[in-house]
Amino acid sequence: VRPRPHFTVADTAVLGVHLSEYLRYCQGRWSLFSTVDSMGSRVEFLDLTGLRVDGRRPDEIRPLTCEVGVVPSADGSARVDSGNTSVVCAVHGPQESKRGSENCEIVCHFGMAPFAPTERRVRRRQERRNQETAQSLEEIFSFAVETHLFSRSRIDVSVEVLQDDGCADSCAVNAITLALVDAGIPM
């Protein structure tokens, strides 16, 4: 009996699949070659030479590029490219809140360009996922930003995914962080 390979959560992120999917489709092999997605099409994770579809080895990370100040009309903006994923973020504020709350509120809008997703989803499901992602980002950055410095104000964050190759959420977090730094908002 051949010993099973040991994998951590970080290893599965590098492989681009969940550990349970990996173990299910691995079938005793040491590398994953392909599987069938929910739409019935074949998805190649590693080819026979051991490279991913985008040409990276399994232990290579995506190339990362960051640029700030990409939206001139925003107080702070950033673009983050990680492999074939591209995300643009614009921050407006802090500005006076119209709700009159004592605390600073962070309002996030998360959207995907119609041509961005690599998988086709039902439009309502995609919109619901975008709303959930926006709420998660609002929660994350309400703790990260020093909101006590901006009482009775609002910070608007707009995130647009231009191209998605599997790491849009992490690129969004990085882009928001850079845009907030570019806007001069302390964290």
C-alpha positions in Angstrom: 0.0 0.0 0.0 1.4 3.3 -1.1 1.4 6.0 1.6 -1.0 8.9 1.1 0.5 12.3 0.4 0.2 14.8 3.3 -1.5 18.1 2.3 -2.3 21.3 4.2 -4.8 23.9 3.4 -2.1 26.1 1.9 -1.1 23.2 -0.4 -4.6 22.9 -1.7 -4.7 26.6 -2.4 -1.5 26.2 -4.4 -3.0 23.3 -6.3 -6.2 25.4 -7.0 -8.6 22.7 -5.8 -10.2 21.8 -2.5 -8.5 18.9 -0.6 -11.7 16.8 -0.7 -11.9 17.2 -4.5 -8.2 16.4 -4.8 -8.5 13.2 -2.8 -11.7 12.2 -4.6 -10.2 12.7 -8.1 -6.7 11.7 -7.3 -7.4 8.0 -7.4 -4.1 7.0 -6.0 -2.0 9.2 -8.2 0.4 11.8 -6.9 -0.9 14.5 -9.2 -4.3 15.6 -10.4 -4.7 15.6 -14.2 -8.3 16.5 -14.9 -11.9 16.4 -13.6 -15.4 17.3 -14.8 -17.1 20.4 -13.5 -20.8 20.9 -12.8 -21.5 22.0 -16.4 -20.1 18.7 -17.7 -17.0 20.1 -19.3 -13.5 18.8 -18.7 -11.3 21.0 -16.5 -7.6 20.5 -16.7 -5.7 21.2 -13.5 -2.3 19.6 -14.4 -1.3 18.4 -17.8 0.8 15.3 -18.4 4.0 17.3 -18.0 2.9 18.5 -14.6 2.1 22.1 -15.5 -1.1 23.9 -14.9 -3.3 25.3 -17.7 -1.7 28.7 -17.4 1.9 27.2 -17.6 2.8 27.3 -13.9 4.2 24.4 -12.0 2.1 23.2 -9.0 4.5 24.9 -6.5 4.6 28.3 -8.3 2.4 31.2 -7.2 0.7 33.6 -9.6 2.7 36.6 -10.6 1.4 39.7 -8.7 1.4 43.3 -9.9 0.0 46.2 -8.1 -0.6 49.8 -9.2 -2.1 52.7 -7.2 -3.8 55.9 -8.5 -5.4 54.3 -11.5 -8.8 56.1 -11.2 -8.1 59.9 -11.2 -11.6 60.9 -10.0 -11.3 58.7 -6.8 -9.7 59.7 -3.5 -7.8 56.4 -3.6 -7.6 53.7 -6.2 -5.6 50.5 -7.0 -5.4 47.8 -9.5 -4.2 44.3 -8.6 -3.3 41.6 -11.1 -2.6 38.1 -9.9 -2.0 35.8 -12.8 -5.0 36.1 -15.1 -7.1 37.8 -12.4 -7.5 41.6 -12.6 -9.3 43.7 -10.0 -9.8 47.5 -9.8 -10.8 49.3 -6.6 -11.8 53.0 -6.1 -12.3 54.6 -2.6 -14.4 57.8 -2.2 -14.3 59.4 1.2 -14.4 59.8 4.0 -17.4 62.1 3.4 -20.3 63.2 5.5 -22.8 60.4 6.1 -26.4 61.0 5.1 -27.8 58.5 7.7 -26.6 60.5 10.7 -25.0 57.6 12.5 -22.3 58.3 15.1 -19.8 55.9 13.7 -18.0 55.8 10.4 -19.6 53.3 8.0 -17.9 51.5 5.2 -20.1 50.8 2.2 -18.7 48.3 -0.3 -19.9 47.6 -3.9 -18.5 44.4 -5.5 -19.2 43.7 -9.1 -17.9 41.6 -11.9 -17.7 42.6 -15.5 -20.0 40.4 -17.7 -17.0 39.0 -19.4 -14.9 38.4 -16.2 -16.1 35.0 -14.8 -14.5 31.9 -16.2 -17.5 29.8 -15.3 -21.1 30.6 -16.4 -23.6 31.0 -13.6 -27.2 31.9 -13.4 -27.4 35.7 -13.1 -29.3 35.8 -9.8 -26.8 33.4 -8.2 -23.9 35.6 -9.4 -25.6 38.8 -8.0 -26.2 37.0 -4.7 -22.6 36.0 -4.5 -21.5 39.6 -5.3 -23.7 40.9 -2.5 -22.3 38.3 0.0 -18.8 39.2 -1.0 -19.5 42.9 -0.6 -20.9 42.3 2.9 -17.9 40.2 3.9 -15.5 43.0 2.6 -17.5 45.6 4.6 -17.1 43.5 7.8 -13.4 42.9 7.2 -12.6 46.6 6.6 -14.9 47.9 9.3 -12.4 46.2 11.7 -9.3 47.1 9.8 -10.0 50.8 9.3 -9.6 53.1 12.3 -13.3 54.2 12.0 -13.2 56.0 15.4 -11.2 58.8 13.7 -14.0 59.5 11.2 -17.2 59.9 13.2 -20.4 60.6 11.3 -18.8 59.8 8.0 -18.9 57.3 5.2 -16.3 55.6 3.1 -17.5 54.2 -0.3 -15.5 51.3 -1.7 -16.1 50.1 -5.3 -14.5 46.9 -6.5 -14.8 45.7 -10.1 -13.4 42.4 -11.2 -12.2 42.8 -14.8 -11.0 39.2 -15.2 -11.4 36.2 -12.9 -9.1 33.2 -12.8 -9.9 31.9 -9.4 -8.5 34.5 -6.9 -10.8 37.5 -7.2 -11.6 37.7 -3.5 -8.0 37.8 -2.4 -7.2 40.3 -5.1 -10.2 42.4 -4.0 -8.9 42.5 -0.4 -5.4 43.5 -1.6 -6.8 46.2 -4.0 -9.0 47.7 -1.2 -6.1 47.8 1.2 -3.9 49.6 -1.4 -6.7 52.0 -2.4 -7.4 52.9 1.3 -3.6 53.6 1.7 -3.7 55.7 -1.4 -6.6 57.7 0.0 -4.7 58.3 3.2 -7.2 56.4 5.4 -5.4 54.9 8.5 -5.7 51.2 9.2 
